[in-house]
Amino acid sequence: MHNPYPDGPRFLDAKSQFLAHGAVEKGSVSKEIERSWRRCVENGMEAGAPVRTEILTQQELLEKQEANQLLLSHARPEMESLNAQISHTRSVIVLTDAQGFILHSQGNSEFLDDAQRVALIPGSSWQESLRGTNAIGTALVERSPMTVQGAEHFLERNHVLACSAVPILNARNQIMGTLDVSTDASMPQQHTLALVRMSAQMIENRLFIASHAGAYSLHFHARPEFIGTLWEGIAIFDDRHRLMALNRSGQFQLGITHEKLEDSLFSELFACRPESLMQAAQGSSLVTPLYTTREARLYARMTLRQAPGVRQPGATNSSASERHCAASLQMLNTGDPRVARIISQVELVLDQDIPILIEGETGVGKELFARAIHEASTRSRGPWVAVNCAALPEGLIESELFGYEEGAFTGARRKGSVGKLEQADGGTLFLDEIGDMPLALQARLLRVLQERSVTPLGSTKPKPVNFALLSATNQKLREKVERGEFRRDLYYRLNGLTATLPALRQRQDLPALINTILQTENAAGKTIDREVMALFKSHPWPGNVRQLHNVLRTALALSGASPISMMHLTQDFLDDMKNGVEEDAALSLSKLTAEAIKAAMQSHAGNVSAVARQLGISRNTLYRRMRAMNLM
Ligand SMILES: Nc1ncnc2c1ncn2[C@@H]1O[C@H](COP(=O)(O)OP(=O)(O)OP(=O)(O)O)[C@@H](O)[C@H]1O
């Protein structure tokens, strides 16, 4: 019969030999186990001794949990998901602090007797000096992942256990704690350590990101599909592009140890300007190729963080490298007749001081389009300043837009602040989500547009400004005007020309658009199989081009070198697809019903009883349906 624990007798023999002669036969156990046994003997420990169960009081445990709050909060979700993967085995998952005290445990402990169950609950300690050779305590001493099975444990009481523990390190390579899975000694162990390693790495990545509040982080790997996984390198920089921290995978990929990290600049590590990646990071999670200064090719995604003092791209003059990232108007012309007409209209009014209002559903590419207009204009040498009116808190929007003088209000910065309107002088001001601008500010904005000057808060001196004005909205602005929620005079000021970008489901250039997106993902020429293309053509795309881009990006990562097929679409998208179809069906059904009712009303000259009879429904139902469909 298959013996699930073939090494049991070998470990027992090795242990007896070690206890009798102080040495083991070469190769019978690992060096780490032999070293640990030696430490146990040197500490005067006896293999057959009863276990001393050291357990913290409730108060002491609470204090330890408090002191390790960060570790606990990031480890808990990973322990949950590890538990879901191994819930069919009889195992307990344990998190300890750096001294080996259990902070949290979960799982199935039925395979243990009462004493051992107690040993795996929060508050008990697995220090090697107390419990002899064991995965947690020995991993902490050896600073490396350990599996300790059956008789490899020094104390006989622990021979029933098989445990795999991995130390969790912070960015400075200091041990924060361990993650361990303990199970019955007879359970095969070959995959357990790999699983625990992965979970520990996830916890390290989470801790790493949470403990460094830099200005931006760069996520990188030699293979694009590894970005966003536990194997990615993560580098965190401050707003002066100095490296603040690099995770272990990053240290390995870039070939630097954490001691050498101090004061490295972005430009010393990567052959690219951080600003160009920042531009790509705005509003999307684009993966871009880049080279290290040692000429290794990597892929990276930048994540901007909301730290104070971060210079956001867009609020400054657009540099040559940023400009290189923006799409040109003709690049956006991928064959849809409506888009082509809008582009030719825009080209006619370009540089003529005519404000353009860009309308369209979310994700149709309004900001991309606005940026392309700026790039095509003579103002492209001037600044591009984008303001998202929906993202600014109402109390801040005024000072953001208009700026303020020194000492204008309590808490104002000493030197005052230049508002966005003034920053845009000589370039383009893009007011995104303009429909969300509070009414009171609409009046002030209108005055600036009429007088072409800005008066910062706390000042009486107007400053002349000159910028091209673009704005965008996904709301029906005209309807807001009718409802009195948006100033009519401002509405007319903003829309010298209205450019309405079609929703993706209305566009006739889907394959060409897909090709453009594939190009931006460095995957030009990638094949998409017919089934997927047919699905894409019938999907209603509620998230528009942004959604298409995301679906393609994930499919590219999942498909590797093969053509994109159904198996590379995420379940999320397929579910969305199903719901869309159901919604569509419901929509067309209600349209058909409305048509049927209208026709029957006409042929029976409005006689409700006759119509109800013809349609086979009651008069009440007919009235209800007519009311719901606005037919009465
Ligand atoms: N013509 C296009 N070609 C390639 N990608 C596009 C195009 N239009 C839009 N996208 C993709 O869609 C994303 C969203 O575009 P953008 O932010 O300009 O949309 P938006 O209409 O301003 O959205 P929102 O209303 O939500 O602000 C872009 O980051 C890009 O990935």
The ligand as an ORCA input file, in Angstrom:
! r2SCAN-3c Opt
* xyz 0 1
  N      -9.910     55.989    -29.624
  C      -9.355     55.276    -28.654
  N      -8.337     54.470    -28.929
  C      -7.767     53.723    -27.970
  N      -8.170     53.706    -26.693
  C      -9.171     54.493    -26.356
  C      -9.829     55.323    -27.304
  N     -10.800     55.991    -26.686
  C     -10.755     55.612    -25.389
  N      -9.781     54.714    -25.186
  C      -9.475     54.006    -23.941
  O     -10.505     54.314    -23.021
  C      -9.951     54.866    -21.815
  C     -10.884     55.935    -21.322
  O     -10.794     57.088    -22.140
  P     -11.140     58.516    -21.556
  O     -10.665     58.654    -20.142
  O     -10.659     59.519    -22.529
  O     -12.731     58.403    -21.553
  P     -13.796     59.459    -21.011
  O     -14.896     59.486    -21.983
  O     -13.102     60.760    -20.683
  O     -14.274     58.719    -19.690
  P     -15.022     59.344    -18.391
  O     -16.303     59.967    -18.862
  O     -15.267     58.153    -17.531
  O     -14.060     60.328    -17.797
  C      -8.582     55.358    -22.209
  O      -7.677     55.333    -21.153
  C      -8.185     54.372    -23.268
  O      -7.714     53.192    -22.636
*
